[in-house]
Amino acid sequence: MTLSVNTSQNGWPLSKNSLIERTSFWKDYICFFIRLFMSKILIIGACGQIGTELVLTLREKFGNQSVIAADVRENCPEIIANGPYQKMDILDREAVRGFIIEEKIDQVYLLAALLSATAEKHPDFAWKLNMEGLFTILDLAKEGYLKRIFWPSSIAVFGPATPKIQTPQQTIMEPSTVYGISKLAGENWCAYYHSKFGVDVRSIRYPGLISYKSLPGGGTTDYAVDIFYKAKEGKEFNCFLSENTSLPMMFMDDAIRATIELMEVDQEKVKIRTSYNIAGCSFTPKELTHEIQKIMPNFKISYSSDFRQAIADSWPDTIDDSVAKKDWGWSSQVDLPKLVEIMLKNVSIPV
Ligand SMILES: NC(=O)c1ccc[n+]([C@@H]2O[C@H](COP(=O)([O-])OP(=O)(O)OC[C@H]3O[C@@H](n4cnc5c(N)ncnc54)[C@H](O)[C@@H]3O)[C@@H](O)[C@H]2O)c1
């Protein structure tokens, strides 16, 4: 066995400083090569409820410099300021194309969209935003600039004629909202680009997502986040859905894990190229309140339904996610009691 000693060119042992310099030179050199072969990821709509947490998780996994956050917002929120940020309007097709080609991006997560409740107020713009951006990204993949795309769908693709209990992967759709129509059309365009042009686009039908790191952006399930802020403030919560409205929901960690697992699985395991059903836990506002009251017995709720009730009534109660389980091993980890415990522990009231 030979012992090697670090020496300088003239044979003297290296000083501590030059050792540090050399170590950091090699670290940069290795990182440069790792980056050369690793994906360069762009997340569009990165400042929203899902984007914020997806950026943080992907940066932890692939390094801060490999994951570029992009959003129409001028400034990047503090929470994702640990890596590159690009102001980007997904509707500016040429600018988006230029950036993706120039930066040699090879994976895009396209999250920019108008959500269910806001889309009902601005139907023309919702259709434009939710569809045009998708074509820009699908076309880039078709031309060979992108290797893989993630585009989220929603339980809003289902409608009043859909079986409500354990809604299957393939069933009657007929959505009754602008948002749902745009998501169903988007799903079918994804499947079309995959079968005609071999585009590797992957998608999940997210249920209502619950998180404490970022606020929701205008959906019908937003009440299930807002309620925790009121509970922490010690105030009564006025719910915009009726007490027995059951909806499929999921804790954000599960949703982010599902997204990354689906993006990392081998091509041949991705059998569904419209969008996968996934399920977390379904509950009503009454059931959620009951669970909160186990920890905060004085918490109170009142109900006054608004236009979002009709949207919620058109959606499933529970989701069958057996196809995602079979194809790529999906499994939810957070049930309602755990979700409530995590939210009440972590929600912080803005000062
Ligand atoms: N949050 C949920 O419960 C949920 C459920 C089902 C599906 N989804 C889908 O997931 C995706 C992300 O949802 P979210 O909850 O994070 O939404 P969000 O509203 O919180 O965030 C959307 C982000 O897109 C940005 N954006 C808007 N217009 C843009 C434009 N022209 N160019 C670039 N960026 C733009 C916004 O500034 C915002 O930061 C959407 O496609 C949504 O339909 C979300």
The ligand as an SDF file (V2000), in Angstrom:
LIG
                    3D

 44 48  0  0  0  0  0  0  0  0999 V2000
  -53.5760   24.3740   -6.5970 N   0  0  0  0  0  0  0  0  0  0  0  0
  -54.4590   23.4320   -6.8500 C   0  0  0  0  0  0  0  0  0  0  0  0
  -55.2160   23.0250   -5.9670 O   0  0  0  0  0  0  0  0  0  0  0  0
  -54.5340   22.8290   -8.2300 C   0  0  0  0  0  0  0  0  0  0  0  0
  -55.3980   21.7620   -8.4600 C   0  0  0  0  0  0  0  0  0  0  0  0
  -55.4970   21.2200   -9.7240 C   0  0  0  0  0  0  0  0  0  0  0  0
  -54.6880   21.6940  -10.7550 C   0  0  0  0  0  0  0  0  0  0  0  0
  -53.8420   22.7460  -10.5250 N   0  0  0  0  0  0  0  0  0  0  0  0
  -53.0410   23.2470  -11.6590 C   0  0  0  0  0  0  0  0  0  0  0  0
  -51.6780   23.3790  -11.2870 O   0  0  0  0  0  0  0  0  0  0  0  0
  -51.1090   24.5340  -11.9310 C   0  0  0  0  0  0  0  0  0  0  0  0
  -50.5080   25.4660  -10.8990 C   0  0  0  0  0  0  0  0  0  0  0  0
  -51.5130   25.7980   -9.9660 O   0  0  0  0  0  0  0  0  0  0  0  0
  -51.2490   26.7770   -8.7220 P   0  0  0  0  0  0  0  0  0  0  0  0
  -52.2400   26.4250   -7.7060 O   0  0  0  0  0  0  0  0  0  0  0  0
  -49.8310   26.8180   -8.3930 O   0  0  0  0  0  0  0  0  0  0  0  0
  -51.6920   28.1580   -9.3760 O   0  0  0  0  0  0  0  0  0  0  0  0
  -51.3880   29.6340   -8.8560 P   0  0  0  0  0  0  0  0  0  0  0  0
  -52.4810   30.5200   -9.3600 O   0  0  0  0  0  0  0  0  0  0  0  0
  -51.0780   29.6240   -7.4130 O   0  0  0  0  0  0  0  0  0  0  0  0
  -50.0360   29.9680   -9.6480 O   0  0  0  0  0  0  0  0  0  0  0  0
  -49.9930   30.2070  -11.0330 C   0  0  0  0  0  0  0  0  0  0  0  0
  -48.7690   31.0380  -11.3150 C   0  0  0  0  0  0  0  0  0  0  0  0
  -48.7460   31.3190  -12.7300 O   0  0  0  0  0  0  0  0  0  0  0  0
  -48.3300   32.6470  -12.9040 C   0  0  0  0  0  0  0  0  0  0  0  0
  -48.7940   33.1660  -14.1910 N   0  0  0  0  0  0  0  0  0  0  0  0
  -50.0330   33.6290  -14.4830 C   0  0  0  0  0  0  0  0  0  0  0  0
  -50.0540   34.0680  -15.7480 N   0  0  0  0  0  0  0  0  0  0  0  0
  -48.8250   33.8560  -16.2660 C   0  0  0  0  0  0  0  0  0  0  0  0
  -48.2360   34.1250  -17.5230 C   0  0  0  0  0  0  0  0  0  0  0  0
  -48.9120   34.7170  -18.5130 N   0  0  0  0  0  0  0  0  0  0  0  0
  -46.9460   33.7740  -17.7210 N   0  0  0  0  0  0  0  0  0  0  0  0
  -46.2190   33.2060  -16.7140 C   0  0  0  0  0  0  0  0  0  0  0  0
  -46.7280   32.9640  -15.4900 N   0  0  0  0  0  0  0  0  0  0  0  0
  -48.0200   33.2740  -15.2650 C   0  0  0  0  0  0  0  0  0  0  0  0
  -48.9360   33.4120  -11.7390 C   0  0  0  0  0  0  0  0  0  0  0  0
  -48.2520   34.6300  -11.5040 O   0  0  0  0  0  0  0  0  0  0  0  0
  -48.7780   32.3960  -10.6160 C   0  0  0  0  0  0  0  0  0  0  0  0
  -47.5780   32.6090   -9.9040 O   0  0  0  0  0  0  0  0  0  0  0  0
  -52.2290   25.1550  -12.7650 C   0  0  0  0  0  0  0  0  0  0  0  0
  -52.1490   24.6680  -14.0810 O   0  0  0  0  0  0  0  0  0  0  0  0
  -53.4850   24.6160  -12.1040 C   0  0  0  0  0  0  0  0  0  0  0  0
  -54.5270   24.5410  -13.0290 O   0  0  0  0  0  0  0  0  0  0  0  0
  -53.7570   23.3220   -9.2920 C   0  0  0  0  0  0  0  0  0  0  0  0
  1  2  1  0
  2  3  2  0
  2  4  1  0
  4  5  1  0
  4 44  2  0
  5  6  2  0
  6  7  1  0
  7  8  2  0
  8  9  1  0
  8 44  1  0
  9 10  1  0
  9 42  1  0
 10 11  1  0
 11 12  1  0
 11 40  1  0
 12 13  1  0
 13 14  1  0
 14 15  2  0
 14 16  1  0
 14 17  1  0
 17 18  1  0
 18 19  2  0
 18 20  1  0
 18 21  1  0
 21 22  1  0
 22 23  1  0
 23 24  1  0
 23 38  1  0
 24 25  1  0
 25 26  1  0
 25 36  1  0
 26 27  1  0
 26 35  1  0
 27 28  2  0
 28 29  1  0
 29 30  1  0
 29 35  2  0
 30 31  1  0
 30 32  2  0
 32 33  1  0
 33 34  2  0
 34 35  1  0
 36 37  1  0
 36 38  1  0
 38 39  1  0
 40 41  1  0
 40 42  1  0
 42 43  1  0
M  CHG  2   8   1  16  -1
M  END
$$$$
